[in-house]
Structure formats: C-alpha cells, structure tokens
C-alpha cells in the first residue's frame, strides 16, 4: 500500500443545466436543445499533498483564484466558481 497522501483543489462546478455535458451552456446555447436541470456535480483536481505547495503549481493556483479567470468562466454560462481554487487537505 502506498504511503502517498493526497490533497485536492476544488475545480469548476457545472450548474444543474449542464451537468450532463462537458461543454457547458456555451455550446448548448447554440444548439436547438432543451435542458432539464438534474444535478450539480463538482470536479476536483487531485494531487499528492506534498505537491500542493510546489512552486511549479503556483501559477495554476493563482489562475484558479483570480477574479479575471472566474469572470471568464462565469461568462461561458453554466458553471459555478464559488469553490474554484479552494484547497481540501
């Protein structure tokens, strides 16, 4: 059994309207489809806990925590970013 400990970072959360598709409302709004909200599903990025503070990942954390990135994701439609960038140990 491995002794590696894992941590994760909360990613984007598709809203109920797009939980069944990886493309989000940005694509669905261009298609003649109706969507029935079913569920919200969070996505986590999982990394070894010793890598959470690795300097190589610092740009990723800064991006996920930036308001500019969050605004861009919100503009796509269909995604919630309330927990984006939150680290779970």
Secondary structure as GFF3:
##gff-version 3
##sequence-region A 1 89
A	DSSP	beta_strand	6	14	.	.	.	ID=ss1
A	DSSP	three_ten_helix	16	18	.	.	.	ID=ss2
A	DSSP	alpha_helix	25	28	.	.	.	ID=ss3
A	DSSP	beta_strand	41	48	.	.	.	ID=ss4
A	DSSP	three_ten_helix	49	51	.	.	.	ID=ss5
A	DSSP	three_ten_helix	55	57	.	.	.	ID=ss6
A	DSSP	alpha_helix	58	65	.	.	.	ID=ss7
A	DSSP	alpha_helix	67	76	.	.	.	ID=ss8
A	DSSP	beta_strand	79	80	.	.	.	ID=ss9
A	DSSP	beta_strand	87	88	.	.	.	ID=ss10
###
